[in-house]
Amino acid sequence: MFDLIVPAILVSIVSFFSVYAITPFLIHALEKRNLTVKDYHRKGGDMIPRPGGPSILIGIIASEVTLFAFFPTTAIITIIVTTSLAFVVGIIDDRKALGGWFKPIALAASAIPIILLGSYDTNLAFPLFGSFKIPALYLALIIFIIPITGNTINSIDVLNGVVSGFMAIASFSLSASLFVMQNYEIAIASLPLGFVSLAFYKYHKFPSRIFPGDSGALTLGAMYGVIAILGHVEIVAAIALLPAVMNSFLFLSSVKRIVEHRQIKNPTIVTSDFKLMATEDKDAPITLLRLILATGPMTEKQIVSVIFKMAFFSALLAIITAFMMGIKI
């Protein structure tokens, strides 16, 4: 057990403090190059540096390389390669907004190393009912999982601190679930995702000093998907993401096509006292944010609090599901 505790503590420290230390320098560099976007929800409409993806990726790579020194496995290489490819997809989209189909297709290509490196098991595990072997179908599932988790996490990046805080909650619940299921090596490999998200949240929470951008959100989402595949916890991972999954489902069911989020009407409007309220425009998409605001205008902090409460509830359900994985009927 001591052989597991030391690398777990070390990768947690490396992932957290690398992002914590690097992000202020990234903020300064982005501001210097005028790579900023307006925060329309904030009084005064401050210009916020974007993207924060580079510091997130550095934190992930630094910690996973550190872990590789303890456990030189293809699983860790898979995490690094797939996550890095997702970052490239995101940074391209940050610099030049591309069509709605670009990200899903490019993220699907990012999943190919998982197959090439053989870092998967064709069994799909369900609570109570055990595992089912689906060789050909699972290969297709791998190609779908990374675009789904990447774009699902990206879609919830709507307010200051939401995506980083949400990912910290979901990731730590996924790590806890992997420990419960005694998949210790992948559990340790998943810890950097939570600590990177937590460190970035320090700068991303309201009032944000930096936005993650597509490069940050897709990097976090892709790594989450890789961990789900490597740890054979696809169902548990999906449960932990329920609020984000609900948001994506609502959006797609109302828009009825894959479209770049910059191309749609804003589902919310800002009031004179800088609260958010749901728009009455019938052509605007239905989203989780719009449903939360159905009861009336709320401040950004109040909305984020509601989303985090939903995230904590889903995280608890995910951990309970992990315990149920060991029970068969």
N, C-alpha and C positions, 0 to 999 in steps of 0.2 A: 504493500500500500504506500510506503514511503517513496517508492519509485514513481508513483503517480502524483503524489502531493507536491513534490518539488517542481516538476514541469508545469503543473496546473497553476501554481502560485507565480512562477516565473513568466509564463505567457500572459497571464492576467496583468501583471505589472507592466510588461513590455507593451502590450496592446493599449492599455489605458494611458500611460504616461507619454508614449510616442505621439499619440494624437493630441493629448493635452498640451504637449510642448511645441509641436509643429504647427498647429492650427493658427496661433497668433501671427507667425511668420507668413503663413499662407494668406491670411486676411490682409496683411500689409502689402504683400506682393500683388494681390488682386486689385486692391485699391490703387496702387501705383500704376497699374496697367489699365485702370478704369474699367475693369471687368466687374461691373456692379449692375444690379437690377433694383427697381423701385419696389418698396414694400407698401402696397396700396392700402393695407389694413391699418397702418400706423399713422398717427397724427404727424403731419409734416412730410409724410411720404419719403422717409429716409432711403438713401441708396445703399443697398446691402451687397457686399462682395459675394460672388458666386463664380465657379462651383467649389464646394468643399471636398469633392471626391478625392483629390490627390492625398490629403492628409488621412482620410479614411482608408484608402488603399495601402498607404505606407504602414499604417498601424497594423493592418491585417497581415501584410507580407512579413513585416518584421517579427511579429509574434509566431506566425506559422513556420518561418525559417528557424526560429529559436526552438520550436517544438520538434522540428525535423532532426535537430541534433540529438534529441532523446529517442524519437521514434521515426527512423528513416523509412517511411512507408509511402506507397503510391497514393494513398488517400490524401495525404497532406499536399503532395504535388498537384493532385487533382483540384483541391481547394484553391491553391495559389493560381493555377493556370486558368481555371474557369472564371474565378472572381476577377482576375486581371483582364480577361477578354470582355467581361461585362462592363468593366470600367471603361475600356476603350470605346465600346458602343455608346456609353453614356457621355463621355467627353466629346465625342463627335457630335452628338445631339445637342450638347450644351453650346458648342461653338456655332453650329449651323442646324437650325430646326429642320428636320427631314419629315417625310411622310409618315402617316400613322402605322403603316406596315413595316417600316424600317426596324424599329426596336424589337418586335416579336420575332422577325426572321433572323436578325443579327444575334439575338439572345439564344435562339434555337441553335445557331451555329456554335455559340459559346459552350453549349452543352456537349458537343461532340467529343472533347477530350475525356469526359467521364466514361464514354463508351470505349474509346481507343485505349485508355489506360486500364480498362477492366475494373473500375472502381465502383462496382454495383453488384447487387444480388437480385436475381429475377423473382424473388419472393416478395409479395406485397402483404404486409401484416395488418390484421384487423383486431380490434379488441374483442375478447371472448371467443371469436371464431378461428383464431390462429392465422397461419400464413397460407397463401395460395401462390403456386408457381405459375407465372405467366411470361415465359421467356421472350417471345416476339413482341407481345403487347407492352412489356415493361420497357423495351428499348424505345418504343414510340413515346411512352410515358416520360422517360428521361428528357427527350427533346421538348416536351411540352412543359415540364415542371419549371425549368429555369426561366422561360419567358413569362410564365404565370406568376411566379414569385417575384421576379424582377419588376414587372409592370404593376402588380398588385401593390407592392411597397411604394413604387413611384407614384401611384394614383392617390395615396393617402398623404403625400407631401403637400399639404394645403395651407398649413398655418405654422407659425413659429414653434419649433420644437417638437412637432407632432411625429414626424417620421423617425427622428433619432430616439425620442423617448419611447415611442411605440415599439421600435426594434429592440431597444434595451430590455423591455418587459418580455416581449415574445422570445427573444434569443435566450435569456436566462431561464425561461420556462422550458425551452427546448433542451438546454444543457441539463437542467434538473431531471427532465424526463429520460434523457440518455443515461444519466447516473442511476436512476431508478431501474432502468432496464439492463444495467450493468454493462453498457457499451462504453467502457471507460475511456479508451483512446479517442474515440470520436467526440465524446462528451468534453474532453479537455480541448480538442481541436475546435470545438464550437465556442468555448469561453471568450476568445478574442472578439467574436462578433458582438457579444453583449457589452464587453468593456470598451470597445471602440465606439459603439453607439452611445454609451454612457458618457465617455469623455467628450465626444462631439456635441452632445446635448448641452454641455456647459456653455458652449458658444452659440448654440442654435436655439435655445429656449428664449422665450419672450423677455426682453426685446432682442431679437436675433442680431448677432454680430457677423454671421455668415450663413448662407444657404447651401445645402448639400448639392443642389442641382441634380440633373439626371445621372451624372457620373457617381454621385454619392449614393443616391437612392437605389440605382440599379446594382451597384457594387454590394450593398447590404442585402438586397433582395436575392441576388444570384448566389451569394455565399450561403444564405439561409436555405435556398433550394438544394445546394450541393450537400449541406449537412444533413438535410432530410433524407436524401438519397443514400449517402454513405452510411448513415446511422439506421437505415430501414425504419424510419419513423415518419413516413409521409403523412399518415392520417393524423398523428399527434401534431405535426407541424402545421397542417391545415387548420386544425382546431385553434391553435394559438394565434392564428392570423384571422380569425373569424370577422372582426370588425373591418379589416382591410378587404377581405374577400367579399363581405356584404357591400362595401363601397363600390368595388369593381363590378359586381353583379348588377347593382342598381344603375350604375353608369351605362354599362353595355346594353342593358335591357331597355333603357330609355333612349339612348342614341342609336342603337341597333346597327352599329358598324364600328370598326376599329378606326379611331381617329386620334390625331395628336391633340393633347389637352389644350394646347395654345390656340387651337382652331375652333373651340366651342365657346358658347356663351357662358358667362360666369353665373353659377347657380345662386350666388349671394350678392348682396349690395351692402355698401357701408353707409350707416346712418350719420347724421350730423354730429352726433356725440361719439362717433367712431366705434359703434357696436356693429355687429354683423346681423343681417336678417335675410331670410330666404326671399329670393326674387319671385315675383308673380308671373314672370314670363313663362308661358307654357312650352316654349321651344328650348328652354334651358334644361340641361340634364338633371335627373334625380340623382343625388349623391347622399352619402351618410351625413355630410355636413348640412345639407339642405333639410334632411329629416330631423336632425338635432335642433335646427332653428325653427322647426314648424311650430313650436310653442311660443315663439317670440324672439325678439332681438337679444343677443348675448354678447358679452365681451369675448375677446380672443382667449383670454385665460380661462374663462368659464367653459368654453367649448373644448379646449384642450383637456381640461379636467374631466369632462364627460367621456371623451375618447379614451383617456388613460384608465378610467374606471372600467370601461368595456374591455380594454386590453388586459387588465388584471384579472377580470372574471374569466376571460377566454384562456389566459395562462393557467389559471387554476383548473379549468376543465381539461386542458392538455395534460397536466401532470396527473390528474385522476385517470385519464385515459391510458397513460403510460403504466400506471399500476394495474389497470384492467388488462393490459396486454399479456400479463403473466397468468391470467385466469382463463381457462378454457371450459366450454360447456359440452 
